[in-house]
Amino acid sequence: MAKVIVWNLMTLDGLFEGPTKWDLAFHGDAWCDELSELSKTFGEKAGLLVFGRVTYEGMKAYWTSTEEEGETKVFMNALPKLVASRSLTASDWNNTQVTADIAGELARRKAEAGKDIYVFGSAELTDSLLRDGLVDEIMLCIAPVLLGAGTPLFKPGSPKRKLSLTQSRPLSNGAVILTYAVAA
């Protein structure tokens, strides 16, 4: 059985983007060689990447046009991808499938033996997957910065969910990676 793992960077005040869409400048406050190495391991461990539509559009635009070279670009373009969307029906990004029934599709894929399933970004999707009981683990890199305004990763009004800390890893630049198991 595959695990569904949510991965995201966020600020200490709980924001995963600044006041405008795709305002991710705070990532520079967390980025370091250690985080770069961790991101490469995702390509080895992942069997599927999952995005909400908005995150998918930004990731596709970046990873199909960037001149940046390296392992991360290779795995982002090569790995199978699943997009949760009620407005898109198809994608021209390599190895990408679109579904309007993300809960059903993820439950089916999760039941199969295989590598883990990673959800990148996608705060709205993360909220719905937590509500549906499909998330097994949450990995967060907390950037040592307070933005004061932006989009929260976890949505107000979501039901209480018990988490168990399984790992904490401080990075040399003051960022911290926290890994939580999600209680059933």
Buried (B, 14 or more C-beta within 10 A) or exposed (E): EBBBBBBBBBBBBBBBBBEEEBBBEBBEBBBBEBBEEBBBEBBEEBBBBBBBBBBBBBBBEEBEEEEEEEBBBEBBBEBBBBBBBEEBEEBEBBEBEBBEEBBEBBBEBBEEEEBBBBBBBBBBBBBBBBBEBBBBBBBBBBBBBEBEEBBBBBBEEEEEBEBEEEEEEEBEBEBBBBBBBBEE
